[in-house]
Amino acid sequence: MKNEDIRNAKNFDKLLDIKYGKIGTSKRDDFEEHAQYYVISEVLKETRKEAKMTQAQLAEKIGTKRSFISQLEDGQCTYTFLLFIEFSSLDLGKRST
């Protein structure tokens, strides 16, 4: 029945409901949390690369280890709000035009 439901889903939200449950269920909340970490990881990685920085250089700039930056970029660990503020306050060489 689930495969048929998936084929008949009309939009992405319905697919998520079928696969992970409705918004507010623990399975769906876990999925949403991991999806957010993935997006943040990709933004961090892209921004670091645009600034032509290595993971080691970024780690040095914020006072951590390269392995931690690697884990963040791979979505293997969670972010704290303070860490996000630290990243957002860094001058990674990007200038608005």
N, C-alpha and C positions, 0 to 999 in steps of 0.2 A: 504493500500500500504506500509506503514512504517514497519509493522510486516514482510511482505514478503521481504522487502529490508534487514531487520535485519537478517532474516534466510539465505539470499543469500550473505551476506557480506563475503568476502574472508579473511579478517584479522582484527585485532583490530583497526587499524587506520580507516578503512572503517566503523566499528561500531560506532566509535566516531563521524565521519562525519555525519552519519545518525542521531544519538541521539542528538548531541550537535552542529552540523554545522561544516563548514570548519574552519581550522586554521585561526585566524584573526577576526572571528565574535565574538561579545560580549558574546554570550552564551558559545561558546567554550573557550574563554579566561577565563571566570569565572570558568568553569569546570577545566581547566588546573591549575589555581591558587589554587583552593581548593584541587586538587590532590597533588600539591606540599606541601601544608601545612600538609596534611595527612602524607605524607612520612616523612617530617621533624619531625612531632609529634611522629611518631613511632620510629624514630632513637633516639630522645631525651629520650623517655620512656625506650627503650631498653638499652641505654647507662647508664642511671641513675640506672636501676635495676642491670646491670652488675657490677656497682660500689658499689652495696649494699647500696644505699642511698635512703632515703625516700624523698617524695616530699618536706616535711618540711625542711629536711637537705639541699637539693639543693636550696630551696628558701633562706634559711639563707646564704648560701655560695655566692649567687649573689645579696643579699640584696633586696629580694622581698617577697611576701606572698605565702604560700602554695597554696592558691586558684588560684593564677596566673599560677603556674606550672601545676596545674590540668587542667586549661583551655587550656594551650598550648598543653598538652598531649592529650586532647580531641579534638583538632583542633577547639576550640571555639573562638580563637582570632588570630590575625595575628602577624607575626614576623617582626621585623625590622632588617636591616642588622647589626646594632650595637649590638642588642641582640644576633644574631647568632654568631658574633665575640666573645662576652662575653662567651657564652656557649662553643665555640670551644677552648677557651683559658683556660678553667677550667681543673684542674687535678682531674679527677674523679676516679683515682686509676687504670686506664688502662695503661698497659705497653706493648710496642711492643716486640715481641719475635724474 
